[in-house]
Structures are given as structure tokens and as C-alpha cells.
Amino acid sequence: MKLQSDPHSGANTITGYGDGYVEINQTPHKHSVLLSSDGATLEWPAKSFSDLEASHFSQMVDLKPELILIGTGSRQQFPKPELLKSLISAKIGFEIMDSQAACRTYNILVGEGRKVLLALIVEPT
């Protein structure tokens, strides 16, 4: 699926998404990513939803976003509450959704100028 983005915004945007990949600024990635609207694209070690650990969420806090979108793969799944403790303690808002919805929502928020972090699980094919 191709997604529309504003090429003049200067922010990282999702330009495509499909089975086994996400396209960021027209560059495909075949691994899970942490994508900041105003920073680098980082490989995220969470290879699947069942791999999620507290350290994956602490890594998000270190990036100091205003809001975090967590894309959990092909379907929406909710992490155990104890995994989310670091986000709650840091008072960082978060939303959990399937990865396609997370990609679309991320682009909308980036277009509004929000400091958002996308934590996206890209499931291998």
C-alpha cells in the first residue's frame, strides 16, 4: 500500500507499507523500526509482538517523544501492562493499533507538526 506524504515537510514519513516491509522516505525496511518524526530511523529489536520486552519500551522513552504510536503487526494486540510502565512513568501518551493504522496515523500527526514516535513491528514474510 502506498501512502501519501508531504515531501516538503522535512520530517520522516511512511511512503508505503506491505507484508514484510515498511517504506520510509521511499526507502524500504524489512525489519521493525522506531521512527521519529524529527530524527533517525532506528532498527527496533522487537521482531514480533511476542518478543516485546520492557527494554523495548524503555528505548522509546529515551527518544523523548510527545506521543508514541505502537504498530503491533497485522492485527491490534495489547502488551501486558507491566511492559508499558516506563511510558506511563515518563507521562508519554501512547496508542496501540495494527501496523497499517499506525502508519497512516503517524503520517497525519507528522503533517500536523507533532513530535511523534512510531514503534512499528514489521513481521517477516
C-alpha positions in Angstrom: 0.0 0.0 0.0 1.4 3.4 -1.0 0.8 6.3 1.4 0.7 10.0 0.6 3.2 12.2 2.4 4.3 15.8 2.2 7.8 15.8 0.7 8.4 19.4 1.7 7.8 18.9 5.4 11.4 17.6 6.1 10.1 15.0 8.5 10.4 11.3 8.2 7.2 9.9 6.7 5.8 6.5 5.7 5.6 6.2 1.9 4.5 2.6 1.7 3.6 -0.5 3.8 3.0 -4.1 3.0 3.7 -7.7 4.0 7.2 -7.8 5.4 8.3 -4.2 4.8 7.7 -0.6 5.6 8.9 2.2 3.2 10.2 5.3 5.0 11.0 8.3 2.8 10.8 5.9 -0.2 13.5 3.6 1.3 12.2 0.0 2.1 13.0 -1.6 5.5 12.3 -5.3 6.2 12.7 -5.1 10.0 10.9 -3.5 12.9 11.7 0.2 13.3 11.5 3.1 15.7 10.8 6.2 13.5 10.9 9.6 15.0 9.2 12.5 13.1 12.3 14.6 13.7 15.2 12.1 13.9 16.8 8.9 12.8 15.2 5.7 11.8 16.4 3.0 14.2 16.2 -0.7 13.9 13.9 -2.0 16.7 14.9 -5.4 18.1 11.2 -6.5 18.5 10.8 -9.0 15.7 7.3 -9.9 16.6 4.6 -9.0 19.2 5.5 -12.0 21.4 9.1 -10.7 21.5 8.2 -7.4 23.3 10.1 -6.8 26.5 10.3 -3.9 28.9 13.6 -2.8 27.4 11.9 -2.2 24.0 9.6 0.4 25.7 12.5 2.0 27.7 14.2 2.6 24.4 11.2 4.6 23.2 11.2 6.8 26.4 14.9 7.7 25.7 13.8 9.4 22.5 11.5 11.8 24.4 8.5 11.9 22.1 5.3 13.7 22.7 3.3 10.7 21.7 4.1 7.1 20.7 2.2 5.0 18.2 2.8 1.3 18.6 2.0 -0.8 15.5 1.7 -4.4 16.6 1.7 -6.1 13.3 -1.2 -7.4 11.1 -3.6 -7.1 14.0 -4.1 -5.0 17.0 -2.7 -6.6 20.2 -2.3 -5.1 23.6 1.0 -5.5 25.5 1.0 -6.6 29.1 0.6 -3.6 31.4 3.9 -4.1 33.1 5.7 -3.6 29.7 4.1 -0.1 29.5 5.3 1.1 32.9 8.2 3.1 31.6 5.8 5.0 29.2 3.3 5.7 32.0 6.0 6.8 34.4 7.5 9.2 31.8 4.0 10.6 31.2 4.2 9.9 27.5 1.0 9.3 25.7 0.7 6.2 23.5 -1.8 4.5 21.2 -1.7 0.8 20.2 -3.1 -0.3 16.8 -2.3 -2.6 13.9 0.7 -1.6 11.9 -1.2 -0.3 8.9 -3.3 2.0 11.0 -0.2 3.1 12.9 1.5 4.1 9.6 -1.5 6.2 8.5 -1.9 7.9 11.8 1.8 8.6 12.1 1.7 10.5 8.7 -1.3 12.5 9.8 0.3 13.6 13.1 3.6 14.4 11.3 1.6 16.6 8.9 0.3 18.4 11.9 3.8 19.1 13.2 3.6 16.8 16.2 6.7 15.2 17.8 5.6 11.6 17.4 7.4 8.3 17.5 6.3 5.3 15.6 7.3 1.9 17.1 6.4 -0.5 14.3 6.6 -4.3 14.2 7.4 -5.4 10.7 6.5 -9.1 10.6 8.7 -11.2 8.3 7.0 -12.9 5.4 
